[in-house]
Amino acid sequence: MATKVYIVYYTTYGHVEKLAEEIKKGASSVGGVEAKLWQVPETLPEEVLKKFGAPPKSDVPIITPNELAEADGIIFGFPTRFGMMAAQFKAFIDSTGGLWKTQQLAGKPAGIFYSTSSQGGGQETTPLTAITQLVHHGMIFVPIGYTFGAGMFEMEQVKGGSPYGAGTFAGDGSRLPSELELGQAFHQGKYFAEIAKKLKGSS
């Protein structure tokens, strides 16, 4: 049976979604792994999103809390708001109380990726504060560490991400993830999928 890796994310302007797509490609490159993209529900009214200049949502399906339990491993992605995960994603996590009560996510590997507007905007505080959500569910946090190699030490160009996971800088919203950032996202998906597959095989 295939190892199911879910990439669950929230995106406002599409930056996190682009990382999610690359993470899926990376996970899917591992034999015996089935990767799937999911979005969490939007909490803002359409008229507010339009004022923000946010583009329409993609056709990636909306996940429900109980569907998380179907996965063998989950990689969560979100933009930063004041150094922490966006409220939309926190609202979704807050709706997983039933899974917490029964510890249905306990023992499952979990990863994190993210987007911030600036270099000091939360590239490390965002995943660090998100880990508390994983801990209460008993999940196993899988960081990428420095497995991305030389890409982790890039100094000639702006690059998001950290040992916690892949990341990008959105700037004023016009900057798109660079090839290096997308490469790191692909690497995270592949690295995570390999670990999820090993964990499932040993259970």
Solvent accessible surface area in square Angstrom, and as a share of the most:
residue,aa,sasa,rsa
1,M,218,0.97
2,A,39,0.30
3,T,5,0.03
4,K,67,0.28
5,V,0,0.00
6,Y,9,0.04
7,I,0,0.00
8,V,0,0.00
9,Y,0,0.00
10,Y,3,0.01
11,T,9,0.05
12,T,9,0.05
13,Y,95,0.36
14,G,16,0.15
15,H,8,0.04
16,V,2,0.01
17,E,25,0.11
18,K,80,0.34
19,L,0,0.00
20,A,0,0.00
21,E,74,0.33
22,E,30,0.14
23,I,0,0.00
24,K,73,0.31
25,K,113,0.48
26,G,0,0.00
27,A,0,0.00
28,S,58,0.37
29,S,62,0.40
30,V,15,0.09
31,G,51,0.49
32,G,50,0.48
33,V,17,0.10
34,E,90,0.40
35,A,13,0.10
36,K,79,0.34
37,L,22,0.11
38,W,14,0.05
39,Q,7,0.03
40,V,4,0.02
41,P,58,0.36
42,E,50,0.22
43,T,80,0.47
44,L,62,0.31
45,P,65,0.41
46,E,104,0.47
47,E,107,0.48
48,V,44,0.25
49,L,11,0.06
50,K,141,0.60
51,K,172,0.73
52,F,109,0.46
53,G,54,0.52
54,A,17,0.13
55,P,65,0.41
56,P,124,0.78
57,K,78,0.33
58,S,49,0.32
59,D,141,0.73
60,V,24,0.14
61,P,62,0.39
62,I,90,0.46
63,I,1,0.01
64,T,69,0.40
65,P,36,0.22
66,N,110,0.57
67,E,44,0.20
68,L,1,0.01
69,A,30,0.23
70,E,93,0.42
71,A,0,0.00
72,D,36,0.18
73,G,0,0.00
74,I,0,0.00
75,I,0,0.00
76,F,6,0.03
77,G,0,0.00
78,F,1,0.01
79,P,14,0.09
80,T,16,0.09
81,R,94,0.34
82,F,209,0.87
83,G,15,0.14
84,M,106,0.48
85,M,20,0.09
86,A,0,0.00
87,A,72,0.56
88,Q,12,0.05
89,F,1,0.00
90,K,72,0.31
91,A,45,0.35
92,F,8,0.03
93,I,20,0.10
94,D,92,0.47
95,S,61,0.39
96,T,3,0.02
97,G,37,0.36
98,G,51,0.49
99,L,2,0.01
100,W,135,0.47
101,K,164,0.70
102,T,86,0.50
103,Q,73,0.33
104,Q,87,0.39
105,L,3,0.01
106,A,47,0.37
107,G,44,0.42
108,K,36,0.15
109,P,4,0.02
110,A,0,0.00
111,G,0,0.00
112,I,1,0.01
113,F,0,0.00
114,Y,0,0.00
115,S,4,0.03
116,T,4,0.02
117,S,73,0.47
118,S,56,0.36
119,Q,131,0.58
120,G,78,0.75
121,G,24,0.23
122,G,8,0.08
123,Q,18,0.08
124,E,93,0.42
125,T,69,0.40
126,T,0,0.00
127,P,0,0.00
128,L,95,0.47
129,T,48,0.28
130,A,3,0.02
131,I,34,0.17
132,T,72,0.42
133,Q,36,0.16
134,L,8,0.04
135,V,97,0.56
136,H,124,0.55
137,H,13,0.06
138,G,31,0.30
139,M,17,0.08
140,I,81,0.41
141,F,48,0.20
142,V,12,0.07
143,P,55,0.35
144,I,2,0.01
145,G,24,0.23
146,Y,123,0.47
147,T,64,0.37
148,F,42,0.17
149,G,33,0.32
150,A,89,0.69
151,G,12,0.11
152,M,25,0.11
153,F,135,0.56
154,E,51,0.23
155,M,172,0.77
156,E,164,0.74
157,Q,92,0.41
158,V,68,0.39
159,K,32,0.14
160,G,0,0.00
161,G,15,0.14
162,S,7,0.05
163,P,36,0.23
164,Y,51,0.19
165,G,0,0.00
166,A,0,0.00
167,G,0,0.00
168,T,0,0.00
169,F,16,0.06
170,A,14,0.11
171,G,34,0.33
172,D,132,0.68
173,G,26,0.25
174,S,91,0.58
175,R,67,0.25
176,L,106,0.53
177,P,12,0.08
178,S,26,0.17
179,E,143,0.64
180,L,41,0.20
181,E,0,0.00
182,L,35,0.17
183,G,29,0.28
184,Q,0,0.00
185,A,0,0.00
186,F,71,0.30
187,H,41,0.18
188,Q,2,0.01
189,G,0,0.00
190,K,79,0.34
191,Y,60,0.23
192,F,2,0.01
193,A,0,0.00
194,E,62,0.28
195,I,45,0.23
196,A,1,0.01
197,K,85,0.36
198,K,147,0.62
199,L,66,0.33
200,K,60,0.26
201,G,68,0.65
202,S,93,0.60
203,S,127,0.82
